[in-house]
Amino acid sequence: MVLITPTTEQHWQAYYALRFTVLREPWNQPHGSEVLADEPAAIHVMALSVHEEVIGVARMHESAPNQGQVRCVAVAANQQGKGVGKLIMRYLEQVAMEKGWQEIVLEARENAVPFYESLGYAIQEKSYLLFGEIQHYRMQKALSLLE
């Protein structure tokens, strides 16, 4: 498995296709809903299998001074539980520390809370209900600044 930043049209199509398949399609959301308005300002990462199949994606942007926000974390169903999400999150944390950001926040779907807790994130509050059925929780993790 390797992590890359999408750069080619093919990469971007595969990146958004995985986001749609995992985060939107199961709730009958329209194509295009997986693309957010601030994509150009975000840091994007995708995990590729040894066969160069996109198996995980995520994005992060600066949401406040010294704070990054992770959004749209998606791992292919057949790759969940194999360390793909953990690798992506560790990468984003490293990027955030290199930028001098002091914390990362995210809005975790209820079923993903244990995953983020295993990485040191803590629930701050119950937040919104997506598509009328997916409870989200605001989570936060303080980062150790690089020496």
N, C-alpha and C positions, 0 to 999 in steps of 0.2 A: 504494500500500500504506500502511496506517495501523496503528499499534499501539494497542490498548486493553486495559483491564482488564475481564474479563468481569463483568457485573453482573446481567444479566437471566437468566431461566430459559432463554430461547432461546440466549443466549451460552454459558451453562454446558453445555447439551446439545451444542452444536456443538464446544465446547472438548474435552469428554471424548470425543466421537465421533471426533475427529481423533486424539487420544491412543490410543484403542482401535485404530483402523484401522492406524496406523503402528507402534505399539509392542507390541501384544498379539495382534491377530487373526492375523497371519502365523504365529504360534507356537501357534495353537489354544488360546489362553487365554480364560477365560470373561469375558463382559460383567461389569463391575464391578471387574475386576482392575486397570483403568486408574485407579481412584480410590484415593488413599492416605489413611491414617488422619489425617494431619496437614494435610490440605488447608486447613482454616480458618486455620491459622497461617502459611500460605505467601503469597508475592507471586505473582500470576498475570498473565501477559501473553498476548495473542493477536494475531496479524497477520491483517488482513482485506485481501482484494483490492479493487480498485476496484469490483467487483460485490458487495462485502460478504460474500464467501465466506471462511470461516476457512481460512487456508493455512499457519499455523504457530502453535504454542503452546509454552509453557514455564512452569516455576515455580521459585521460589527461596525458601529459608528460612534463618534463622540457625542454623547447625549447631554453632557454638562461639562464644565471645566474639570479636567482630570478624571473623567468618568466615561467608560465605554458601555455601550448597550449591545448585547448579542441578540440577534433576531433570526428567525427563519432557519433554525437548525433542523435538518432533515437527514435521516439515514435510511437507506433502502431497507425494506422490511426483511429481506434475507440476510442482511448484514448487521442487524441490531444485536447488541449483546456481545459483539466481537471486538470492541475497543475503538471503533471508527469515531463515534461521538466524542469519546475521551481524548483521542488524538487531536481532533478538530478544536475542542475547547482548550486544550493545553497550548496549542498553537496561537489561538486568539489571545489567551492570557499573556503569552510571551510578547506578542505584538503590542498589547496594551502596556505592558511594563516598559518596553523599549520607548514608547511614546511618553512615558512618565505618568500615565494614568494611575490613579490610586485605587480604583475599584471598577468592578464590572457589575452591571445590573442586567436583569432579563425578566421576561414574563413567561414563566414556565407553565405548560399545560399540566393539569393535575397528574396525569400518568407519567410525566417526566420529572416530577419533583424528586423522587428518590435518586434518580440519576444525578441531578445537579447537587443534591445533598452529599452524595458520595464524592463529589469534586470540591467540597468545601463551601458551597453556596448555602445561604440561610434564607428562609422565608421571612420577608418583611411584612407582607400583608396579603390578604386575599384580594385579587384585583377584579378583572372583568370576566364576563361569560361570552365566549366567542361562538358565533353561529347559534346562539341560544342554548348551547349544551356543553361547551368545553370550558370548564372552570380554569382560570389562570391564577397564578400566584406570583407576585413580585418577589424576586430573589436577588440577593446581593452577595458579593464576595470582595473583601479587601485584598489588595495585591501588595506584595512586598516589592518595593522599588529595587531595581538592579543597582548593584554597587558599582 
